[in-house]
């Protein structure tokens, strides 16, 4: 199952909601969202800096991850960025694939 990283920043409204609800209740809500979508929450951490929350989890597919991002951002309480995470073995497989890439500015080669 694909694994994703979300970096989340709360809006002022989201921060007020989090302060009222508490960190553990928010963790439980996110865990339930993953399970309802057929996924699994792996890590959930509040953070200092440009991101307020870091979440790592597995979801069935990219469409489900996009639904998470759409709903989070549409809520007006948080902004999220999603990153697909690859295992070392997936990168090994990618390194073995031959793709026809032409760098910008180079003439196409004839086959």
C-alpha positions as CSV (number, residue, x, y, z in Angstrom):
1,X,0.0,0.0,0.0
2,X,1.4,3.5,-0.8
3,X,2.8,5.5,2.0
4,X,2.5,9.2,2.3
5,X,3.8,12.1,4.4
6,X,1.6,15.1,5.2
7,X,2.9,18.3,6.5
8,X,0.1,20.3,8.0
9,X,-0.2,23.9,9.1
10,X,-3.2,25.0,11.1
11,X,-5.0,28.2,10.4
12,X,-5.9,30.4,13.4
13,X,-9.4,28.8,13.3
14,X,-7.8,25.3,13.3
15,X,-5.4,26.3,16.1
16,X,-8.4,27.4,18.2
17,X,-10.2,24.1,17.5
18,X,-7.1,22.1,18.4
19,X,-6.7,24.1,21.7
20,X,-10.3,23.3,22.6
21,X,-10.3,19.7,21.5
22,X,-6.8,18.7,22.6
23,X,-4.0,16.9,20.8
24,X,-5.1,13.3,21.7
25,X,-8.6,13.8,20.4
26,X,-7.2,15.2,17.1
27,X,-4.9,12.2,16.9
28,X,-7.8,9.8,17.4
29,X,-9.8,11.7,14.7
30,X,-7.0,11.3,12.2
31,X,-6.5,7.6,13.0
32,X,-10.2,7.0,12.5
33,X,-10.0,8.8,9.1
34,X,-7.2,6.5,7.9
35,X,-9.0,3.4,9.1
36,X,-12.3,4.4,7.5
37,X,-10.4,5.0,4.2
38,X,-8.9,1.5,4.3
39,X,-5.4,2.8,5.4
40,X,-3.2,2.8,8.4
41,X,-1.8,5.7,10.4
42,X,1.9,5.1,11.2
43,X,3.1,8.3,12.8
44,X,1.5,11.5,14.2
45,X,3.6,14.2,15.6
46,X,3.0,17.9,16.5
47,X,5.9,20.1,15.6
48,X,7.5,23.5,16.0
49,X,8.5,25.5,12.9
50,X,6.7,26.0,9.6
51,X,4.6,22.8,10.1
52,X,2.3,22.2,13.0
53,X,1.7,18.5,12.4
54,X,3.5,15.7,10.7
55,X,1.6,12.6,9.7
56,X,2.8,9.4,8.0
57,X,0.4,6.7,6.9
58,X,-0.6,4.2,4.3
59,X,-3.6,4.6,2.0
60,X,-4.9,2.4,-0.7
61,X,-4.1,4.7,-3.6
62,X,-3.3,8.3,-4.8
63,X,-7.0,9.1,-5.2
64,X,-7.6,8.5,-1.5
65,X,-4.6,10.6,-0.6
66,X,-5.9,13.4,-2.8
67,X,-9.3,13.1,-1.1
68,X,-7.5,13.6,2.3
69,X,-5.7,16.7,0.9
70,X,-8.9,18.2,-0.7
71,X,-11.0,17.7,2.5
72,X,-8.3,19.0,4.8
73,X,-7.6,22.1,2.7
74,X,-11.3,22.8,2.0
75,X,-12.1,22.8,5.7
76,X,-10.4,26.1,6.2
77,X,-8.8,24.9,9.4
78,X,-5.6,23.6,8.0
79,X,-3.3,23.6,4.9
80,X,-1.6,20.3,4.0
81,X,1.0,19.1,1.6
82,X,1.3,15.5,0.7
83,X,4.4,13.6,-0.4
84,X,4.6,10.1,-1.7
85,X,7.2,8.1,0.2
86,X,9.2,5.3,-1.5
87,X,10.9,2.4,0.2
88,X,14.6,1.6,-0.6
89,X,13.4,-1.4,-2.6
90,X,11.1,0.7,-4.7
91,X,13.9,3.0,-5.5
92,X,16.0,0.0,-6.4
93,X,13.3,-1.1,-8.9
94,X,13.1,2.5,-10.3
95,X,16.8,2.6,-10.8
96,X,16.6,-0.5,-13.0
97,X,13.9,1.0,-15.3
98,X,15.1,2.4,-18.6
99,X,13.1,5.5,-19.6
100,X,13.5,7.7,-22.7
101,X,14.5,11.0,-21.1
102,X,15.9,13.8,-23.2
103,X,17.4,16.6,-21.1
104,X,16.3,20.1,-21.9
105,X,18.3,21.8,-24.7
106,X,19.6,18.5,-26.1
107,X,18.6,17.3,-29.6
108,X,16.4,14.2,-29.8
109,X,18.4,11.1,-30.6
110,X,17.3,8.9,-33.5
111,X,16.2,5.4,-32.7
